[in-house]
Amino acid sequence: MNGQQEVIAFLTRPQSYGAPDGGVECIETHGSLIFLHAQRAYKLKRAIAYAALDFLSLESRERACHAELRLNRRTAPELYLEVRSINRGADGQLRFDGAGQVLDWVVVMRRFAQDALFERMALDGRLSAALMDSLGAEIARFHAGAEVTPAFGGAAGIRQAIEDNHQELCRYLQLLDPAAVHALHHASRAALDKLARLLEQRRHVGRVRRCHGDMRLANICLFDGRPTLFDGIEFSEQISCIDVLYDLAFVLMDLQHHGLAELGALLLCSYLQHGGDAEDCQPLPLFLALRAATRSYTLACSALRQRDPATSQDKGRQARALLQQAQAYLHDDSPLLTYFRQRQC
Protein backbone atom coordinates (compact mmCIF):
# COMPACT_ATOMS: atom_id res chain seq x y z
CA MET A 1 0.00 0.00 0.00
CA ASN A 2 3.07 2.26 0.04
CA GLY A 3 2.26 3.44 -3.48
CA GLN A 4 -0.99 4.91 -2.18
CA GLN A 5 0.54 7.04 0.57
CA GLU A 6 0.23 10.27 -1.41
CA VAL A 7 -3.44 9.56 -2.17
CA ILE A 8 -4.10 8.64 1.47
CA ALA A 9 -2.48 11.89 2.61
CA PHE A 10 -4.67 13.79 0.14
CA LEU A 11 -7.83 12.14 1.42
CA THR A 12 -6.82 12.85 5.02
CA ARG A 13 -6.63 16.63 4.47
CA PRO A 14 -9.89 18.61 4.92
CA GLN A 15 -8.85 21.13 2.26
CA SER A 16 -8.96 18.39 -0.37
CA TYR A 17 -12.74 18.52 -0.04
CA GLY A 18 -12.93 22.31 -0.28
CA ALA A 19 -13.55 22.75 3.43
CA PRO A 20 -10.29 23.54 5.27
CA ASP A 21 -12.03 23.86 8.63
CA GLY A 22 -13.73 20.45 8.57
CA GLY A 23 -12.38 17.27 10.12
CA VAL A 24 -11.67 13.94 8.41
CA GLU A 25 -12.11 10.56 10.09
CA CYS A 26 -10.64 7.35 8.69
CA ILE A 27 -12.00 3.82 9.12
CA GLU A 28 -9.86 0.87 8.02
CA THR A 29 -11.53 -2.34 6.82
CA HIS A 30 -10.18 -5.59 5.40
CA GLY A 31 -9.95 -4.20 1.87
CA SER A 32 -10.57 -0.45 2.06
CA LEU A 33 -9.89 2.84 3.77
CA ILE A 34 -13.00 4.96 4.31
CA PHE A 35 -12.57 8.71 4.81
CA LEU A 36 -15.48 10.49 6.45
CA HIS A 37 -15.92 14.21 5.78
CA ALA A 38 -19.05 16.28 6.32
CA GLN A 39 -21.99 14.31 4.88
CA ARG A 40 -19.93 12.06 2.61
CA ALA A 41 -17.81 8.91 2.88
CA TYR A 42 -14.98 8.31 0.39
CA LYS A 43 -14.01 4.65 0.04
CA LEU A 44 -10.53 3.88 -1.28
CA LYS A 45 -9.65 0.31 -2.26
CA ARG A 46 -6.39 -0.71 -0.60
CA ALA A 47 -3.65 -1.87 -2.99
CA ILE A 48 -3.57 -5.39 -1.55
CA ALA A 49 -4.23 -8.96 -2.63
CA TYR A 50 -5.89 -11.78 -0.70
CA ALA A 51 -7.12 -15.17 -1.83
CA ALA A 52 -10.47 -13.78 -2.94
CA LEU A 53 -9.48 -10.31 -4.20
CA ASP A 54 -6.65 -8.55 -5.98
CA PHE A 55 -6.57 -4.75 -5.85
CA LEU A 56 -2.88 -4.36 -6.62
CA SER A 57 -3.35 -2.63 -9.98
CA LEU A 58 -4.99 0.72 -10.58
CA GLU A 59 -7.19 -0.88 -13.25
CA SER A 60 -8.48 -3.53 -10.82
CA ARG A 61 -9.36 -0.85 -8.26
CA GLU A 62 -11.19 1.18 -10.89
CA ARG A 63 -13.21 -1.86 -11.98
CA ALA A 64 -14.01 -2.71 -8.37
CA CYS A 65 -15.21 0.83 -7.64
CA HIS A 66 -17.60 0.85 -10.59
CA ALA A 67 -18.80 -2.67 -9.75
CA GLU A 68 -19.41 -1.67 -6.14
CA LEU A 69 -21.46 1.34 -7.22
CA ARG A 70 -23.53 -0.69 -9.69
CA LEU A 71 -24.21 -3.68 -7.46
CA ASN A 72 -24.91 -1.80 -4.24
CA ARG A 73 -27.32 0.60 -5.92
CA ARG A 74 -29.65 -2.41 -6.16
CA THR A 75 -30.28 -2.15 -2.42
CA ALA A 76 -28.98 1.30 -1.43
CA PRO A 77 -29.37 3.77 -4.31
CA GLU A 78 -29.60 6.69 -1.86
CA LEU A 79 -26.29 5.77 -0.23
CA TYR A 80 -24.11 5.05 -3.28
CA LEU A 81 -23.60 8.31 -5.16
CA GLU A 82 -20.72 8.13 -7.64
CA VAL A 83 -17.18 7.08 -8.46
CA ARG A 84 -14.55 9.84 -8.52
CA SER A 85 -10.95 9.84 -9.72
CA ILE A 86 -7.99 11.41 -7.93
CA ASN A 87 -5.69 13.07 -10.42
CA ARG A 88 -2.38 14.88 -10.45
CA GLY A 89 -2.69 18.30 -12.07
CA ALA A 90 -0.14 20.13 -14.19
CA ASP A 91 0.98 21.93 -11.03
CA GLY A 92 1.74 18.61 -9.35
CA GLN A 93 -1.15 18.92 -6.89
CA LEU A 94 -3.78 16.22 -6.39
CA ARG A 95 -7.46 16.94 -6.92
CA PHE A 96 -10.71 15.13 -7.57
CA ASP A 97 -11.76 14.54 -11.19
CA GLY A 98 -8.88 16.48 -12.67
CA ALA A 99 -7.54 16.35 -16.23
CA GLY A 100 -4.13 14.90 -15.37
CA GLN A 101 -2.81 11.47 -14.49
CA VAL A 102 -5.22 9.27 -12.52
CA LEU A 103 -3.61 8.06 -9.29
CA ASP A 104 -6.60 6.25 -7.81
CA TRP A 105 -10.37 6.00 -7.52
CA VAL A 106 -12.90 6.29 -4.71
CA VAL A 107 -16.55 5.35 -4.25
CA VAL A 108 -18.48 8.28 -2.81
CA MET A 109 -21.29 7.44 -0.41
CA ARG A 110 -23.78 9.41 1.61
CA ARG A 111 -22.69 9.30 5.23
CA PHE A 112 -24.98 7.94 7.94
CA ALA A 113 -24.74 7.78 11.72
CA GLN A 114 -22.84 4.77 13.06
CA ASP A 115 -25.59 4.09 15.60
CA ALA A 116 -27.87 3.32 12.61
CA LEU A 117 -25.88 0.15 11.92
CA PHE A 118 -27.84 -2.98 12.80
CA GLU A 119 -24.78 -4.40 14.56
CA ARG A 120 -24.68 -1.37 16.86
CA MET A 121 -28.43 -1.61 17.34
CA ALA A 122 -28.09 -5.29 18.25
CA LEU A 123 -25.46 -4.50 20.87
CA ASP A 124 -27.63 -1.69 22.29
CA GLY A 125 -30.81 -3.79 22.36
CA ARG A 126 -32.57 -1.62 19.78
CA LEU A 127 -33.52 -4.25 17.20
CA SER A 128 -37.21 -5.14 17.21
CA ALA A 129 -39.75 -7.54 15.73
CA ALA A 130 -41.05 -4.74 13.51
CA LEU A 131 -37.56 -4.13 12.10
CA MET A 132 -37.16 -7.86 11.43
CA ASP A 133 -40.42 -7.86 9.48
CA SER A 134 -39.26 -4.89 7.40
CA LEU A 135 -35.83 -6.41 6.86
CA GLY A 136 -37.31 -9.74 5.78
CA ALA A 137 -39.48 -7.97 3.22
CA GLU A 138 -36.48 -5.99 1.91
CA ILE A 139 -34.26 -9.07 1.52
CA ALA A 140 -37.07 -10.99 -0.19
CA ARG A 141 -37.59 -8.09 -2.62
CA PHE A 142 -33.88 -7.91 -3.34
CA HIS A 143 -33.54 -11.64 -3.95
CA ALA A 144 -36.62 -11.74 -6.18
CA GLY A 145 -35.08 -9.17 -8.51
CA ALA A 146 -31.49 -10.42 -8.42
CA GLU A 147 -29.90 -11.85 -11.55
CA VAL A 148 -30.11 -15.66 -11.82
CA THR A 149 -26.58 -17.13 -12.07
CA PRO A 150 -26.80 -20.90 -12.66
CA ALA A 151 -23.11 -21.19 -13.52
CA PHE A 152 -22.33 -20.80 -9.82
CA GLY A 153 -23.55 -22.28 -6.54
CA GLY A 154 -25.12 -25.69 -6.21
CA ALA A 155 -23.33 -28.62 -4.61
CA ALA A 156 -19.95 -27.63 -6.09
CA GLY A 157 -20.17 -24.11 -4.68
CA ILE A 158 -21.00 -25.34 -1.19
CA ARG A 159 -18.29 -28.00 -1.36
CA GLN A 160 -15.78 -25.26 -2.17
CA ALA A 161 -17.06 -23.17 0.74
CA ILE A 162 -16.61 -26.11 3.12
CA GLU A 163 -13.03 -26.69 1.97
CA ASP A 164 -12.16 -22.98 2.04
CA ASN A 165 -13.52 -22.68 5.59
CA HIS A 166 -11.54 -25.69 6.74
CA GLN A 167 -8.33 -24.42 5.19
CA GLU A 168 -8.75 -21.04 6.90
CA LEU A 169 -9.78 -22.50 10.28
CA CYS A 170 -6.66 -24.67 10.24
CA ARG A 171 -4.54 -21.51 10.17
CA TYR A 172 -5.71 -20.62 13.69
CA LEU A 173 -5.46 -23.88 15.60
CA GLN A 174 -3.49 -22.05 18.30
CA LEU A 175 -6.76 -20.26 19.17
CA LEU A 176 -9.32 -22.90 18.16
CA ASP A 177 -9.83 -26.49 19.26
CA PRO A 178 -8.20 -28.67 16.55
CA ALA A 179 -10.55 -31.59 17.24
CA ALA A 180 -13.56 -29.31 16.85
CA VAL A 181 -12.22 -27.89 13.57
CA HIS A 182 -11.75 -31.36 12.07
CA ALA A 183 -15.10 -32.60 13.42
CA LEU A 184 -16.87 -29.65 11.79
CA HIS A 185 -15.18 -30.42 8.47
CA HIS A 186 -16.31 -34.04 8.62
CA ALA A 187 -19.88 -33.16 9.65
CA SER A 188 -20.17 -30.47 6.96
CA ARG A 189 -19.09 -32.86 4.21
CA ALA A 190 -21.53 -35.49 5.49
CA ALA A 191 -24.35 -32.93 5.45
CA LEU A 192 -23.45 -31.92 1.90
CA ASP A 193 -23.59 -35.55 0.73
CA LYS A 194 -27.22 -35.70 1.89
CA LEU A 195 -28.13 -32.33 0.36
CA ALA A 196 -26.20 -32.40 -2.92
CA ARG A 197 -29.18 -33.37 -5.09
CA LEU A 198 -31.41 -30.73 -3.51
CA LEU A 199 -28.75 -28.03 -3.91
CA GLU A 200 -28.40 -28.89 -7.58
CA GLN A 201 -32.16 -28.77 -7.99
CA ARG A 202 -32.24 -25.32 -6.38
CA ARG A 203 -29.51 -24.15 -8.74
CA HIS A 204 -31.41 -25.40 -11.79
CA VAL A 205 -34.69 -23.71 -10.77
CA GLY A 206 -33.10 -20.30 -10.24
CA ARG A 207 -32.40 -20.11 -6.50
CA VAL A 208 -28.74 -19.23 -7.13
CA ARG A 209 -28.53 -15.51 -7.85
CA ARG A 210 -26.19 -12.53 -7.74
CA CYS A 211 -26.76 -11.84 -4.07
CA HIS A 212 -25.20 -9.58 -1.44
CA GLY A 213 -22.60 -12.11 -0.32
CA ASP A 214 -21.74 -10.53 3.06
CA MET A 215 -25.12 -9.91 4.66
CA ARG A 216 -23.97 -9.40 8.24
CA LEU A 217 -25.54 -7.00 10.73
CA ALA A 218 -22.53 -4.71 10.19
CA ASN A 219 -23.58 -4.31 6.53
CA ILE A 220 -27.20 -3.32 7.23
CA CYS A 221 -28.28 0.12 8.41
CA LEU A 222 -31.46 2.00 9.11
CA PHE A 223 -31.59 4.75 6.48
CA ASP A 224 -34.59 7.03 6.03
CA GLY A 225 -36.51 4.75 8.36
CA ARG A 226 -36.03 1.49 6.44
CA PRO A 227 -33.51 -1.38 6.66
CA THR A 228 -30.90 -0.92 3.95
CA LEU A 229 -28.34 -3.46 2.74
CA PHE A 230 -24.95 -2.03 1.76
CA ASP A 231 -21.33 -3.06 1.16
CA GLY A 232 -22.18 -6.18 -0.82
CA ILE A 233 -19.39 -8.21 -2.41
CA GLU A 234 -18.25 -6.77 -5.74
CA PHE A 235 -14.88 -8.51 -6.20
CA SER A 236 -15.84 -12.21 -6.37
CA GLU A 237 -18.64 -13.92 -8.27
CA GLN A 238 -17.95 -17.11 -6.35
CA ILE A 239 -18.78 -15.32 -3.09
CA SER A 240 -21.73 -13.27 -4.34
CA CYS A 241 -23.40 -15.65 -6.82
CA ILE A 242 -24.89 -18.03 -4.28
CA ASP A 243 -28.10 -19.70 -3.12
CA VAL A 244 -30.48 -17.08 -1.75
CA LEU A 245 -30.87 -19.00 1.52
CA TYR A 246 -27.09 -19.09 1.90
CA ASP A 247 -27.12 -15.30 1.52
CA LEU A 248 -29.85 -14.95 4.15
CA ALA A 249 -28.09 -17.38 6.49
CA PHE A 250 -25.36 -14.85 7.30
CA VAL A 251 -27.66 -12.39 9.06
CA LEU A 252 -29.64 -15.19 10.72
CA MET A 253 -26.41 -16.64 12.15
CA ASP A 254 -25.23 -13.18 13.19
CA LEU A 255 -28.45 -12.50 15.10
CA GLN A 256 -28.03 -15.72 17.05
CA HIS A 257 -24.37 -14.88 17.72
CA HIS A 258 -25.57 -11.61 19.28
CA GLY A 259 -28.02 -13.49 21.51
CA LEU A 260 -31.02 -12.63 19.33
CA ALA A 261 -32.05 -16.06 18.05
CA GLU A 262 -35.75 -15.29 18.46
CA LEU A 263 -35.42 -12.20 16.29
CA GLY A 264 -33.59 -14.38 13.77
CA ALA A 265 -36.57 -16.73 13.66
CA LEU A 266 -38.88 -13.73 13.11
CA LEU A 267 -36.67 -12.54 10.26
CA LEU A 268 -36.74 -15.96 8.62
CA CYS A 269 -40.54 -16.07 8.91
CA SER A 270 -40.85 -12.60 7.40
CA TYR A 271 -38.55 -13.52 4.52
CA LEU A 272 -40.56 -16.63 3.73
CA GLN A 273 -43.87 -14.81 3.97
CA HIS A 274 -42.76 -11.96 1.68
CA GLY A 275 -40.95 -14.17 -0.84
CA GLY A 276 -42.61 -14.94 -4.13
CA ASP A 277 -41.37 -18.55 -4.28
CA ALA A 278 -41.98 -21.42 -1.89
CA GLU A 279 -38.76 -22.18 0.00
CA ASP A 280 -37.46 -25.51 1.21
CA CYS A 281 -35.43 -24.73 4.35
CA GLN A 282 -33.79 -28.16 4.47
CA PRO A 283 -30.31 -26.80 3.50
CA LEU A 284 -30.47 -24.00 6.09
CA PRO A 285 -28.61 -25.77 8.95
CA LEU A 286 -25.61 -26.41 6.67
CA PHE A 287 -25.73 -22.85 5.34
CA LEU A 288 -25.83 -21.48 8.91
CA ALA A 289 -22.92 -23.69 9.91
CA LEU A 290 -20.83 -22.42 7.00
CA ARG A 291 -21.56 -18.80 7.89
CA ALA A 292 -20.63 -19.38 11.54
CA ALA A 293 -17.39 -21.07 10.48
CA THR A 294 -16.51 -18.15 8.23
CA ARG A 295 -17.01 -15.65 11.05
CA SER A 296 -15.02 -17.90 13.37
CA TYR A 297 -11.86 -17.77 11.28
CA THR A 298 -12.20 -14.06 10.45
CA LEU A 299 -12.47 -13.24 14.16
CA ALA A 300 -9.57 -15.57 14.94
CA CYS A 301 -7.48 -13.74 12.36
CA SER A 302 -8.52 -10.38 13.83
CA ALA A 303 -7.67 -11.59 17.34
CA LEU A 304 -4.08 -12.23 16.33
CA ARG A 305 -3.75 -8.76 14.78
CA GLN A 306 -4.89 -6.86 17.89
CA ARG A 307 -2.40 -4.92 19.96
CA ASP A 308 -4.76 -4.63 22.92
CA PRO A 309 -4.74 -7.93 24.89
CA ALA A 310 -8.33 -7.53 26.11
CA THR A 311 -9.64 -7.00 22.57
CA SER A 312 -7.60 -9.94 21.31
CA GLN A 313 -8.98 -12.20 24.03
CA ASP A 314 -12.56 -11.14 23.33
CA LYS A 315 -12.24 -11.82 19.61
CA GLY A 316 -10.65 -15.18 20.31
CA ARG A 317 -13.51 -16.06 22.66
CA GLN A 318 -16.04 -15.12 19.97
CA ALA A 319 -14.17 -17.21 17.39
CA ARG A 320 -14.38 -20.28 19.62
CA ALA A 321 -18.06 -19.64 20.38
CA LEU A 322 -18.84 -19.42 16.67
CA LEU A 323 -17.06 -22.70 16.02
CA GLN A 324 -19.33 -24.32 18.61
CA GLN A 325 -22.32 -22.57 17.06
CA ALA A 326 -21.43 -24.04 13.66
CA GLN A 327 -21.29 -27.53 15.13
CA ALA A 328 -24.65 -27.05 16.87
CA TYR A 329 -26.40 -26.19 13.60
CA LEU A 330 -25.32 -29.50 12.08
CA HIS A 331 -26.47 -31.42 15.16
CA ASP A 332 -29.92 -29.78 15.10
CA ASP A 333 -29.19 -27.97 18.36
CA SER A 334 -29.93 -24.35 17.46
CA PRO A 335 -32.23 -21.98 19.35
CA LEU A 336 -32.84 -20.08 16.13
CA LEU A 337 -34.18 -23.14 14.32
CA THR A 338 -36.10 -24.21 17.44
CA TYR A 339 -37.85 -20.83 17.62
CA PHE A 340 -38.56 -21.03 13.90
CA ARG A 341 -40.20 -24.45 14.16
CA GLN A 342 -42.27 -23.32 17.13
CA ARG A 343 -43.67 -20.41 15.13
CA GLN A 344 -44.70 -22.70 12.24
CA CYS A 345 -44.60 -19.79 9.80
Stockholm file with secondary structure:
# STOCKHOLM 1.0

chainA/1-345         MNGQQEVIAFLTRPQSYGAPDGGVECIETHGSLIFLHAQRAYKLKRAIAYAALDFLSLESRERACHAELRLNRRTAPELYLEVRSINRGADGQLRFDGAGQVLDWVVVMRRFAQDALFERMALDGRLSAALMDSLGAEIARFHAGAEVTPAFGGAAGIRQAIEDNHQELCRYLQLLDPAAVHALHHASRAALDKLARLLEQRRHVGRVRRCHGDMRLANICLFDGRPTLFDGIEFSEQISCIDVLYDLAFVLMDLQHHGLAELGALLLCSYLQHGGDAEDCQPLPLFLALRAATRSYTLACSALRQRDPATSQDKGRQARALLQQAQAYLHDDSPLLTYFRQRQC
#=GR chainA/1-345 SS CGGGHHHHHHHHCGGGGTCTTSCCEEEECSSEEEEEETTEEEEEECSCBCSSCBCCSHHHHHHHHHHHHHHHTTTCTTTEEEEEEEEECTTSCEEETCSSEEEEEEEEEECCCGGGBHHHHHHHTCCCHHHHHHHHHHHHHHHHHSCBCTTSCHHHHHHHHHHHHHHHHGGGTTTSCHHHHHHHHHHHHHHHHHHHHHHHHHHHTTCEEECCSCCCGGGEEEETTEEEECCCCCSCHHHHEEEHHHHHHHHHHHHHHTTCHHHHHHHHHHHHHHCSSCCCCTTHHHHHHHHHHHHHHHHHHHHHHCSSHHHHHHHHHHHHHHHHHHHHHHTTCCHHHHHHHHHTC
#=GC SS_cons         CGGGHHHHHHHHCGGGGTCTTSCCEEEECSSEEEEEETTEEEEEECSCBCSSCBCCSHHHHHHHHHHHHHHHTTTCTTTEEEEEEEEECTTSCEEETCSSEEEEEEEEEECCCGGGBHHHHHHHTCCCHHHHHHHHHHHHHHHHHSCBCTTSCHHHHHHHHHHHHHHHHGGGTTTSCHHHHHHHHHHHHHHHHHHHHHHHHHHHTTCEEECCSCCCGGGEEEETTEEEECCCCCSCHHHHEEEHHHHHHHHHHHHHHTTCHHHHHHHHHHHHHHCSSCCCCTTHHHHHHHHHHHHHHHHHHHHHHCSSHHHHHHHHHHHHHHHHHHHHHHTTCCHHHHHHHHHTC
//
